[in-house]
Amino acid sequence: MAPCNCGRAGRSVIVYRLVLPNGVTREYPTRREADAANSRAGGRGSITAVPR
């Protein structure tokens, strides 16, 4: 009997990467958290969705 991979093979998880103007990069599991962190940091960062 073959082992079960339960459908997770090849799947990627999307995280939201916040890059601030001072070069700091952080990743968040939701867009909402990334937006909130960007607001706390002055709102000048850029957020991109990236596969993990």
Secondary structure, DSSP 8 states (H G I E B T S, - for coil): -----TT-TT---EEEEEE-TTS-EEEESSHHHHHHHHHHTTS--EEEEEE-
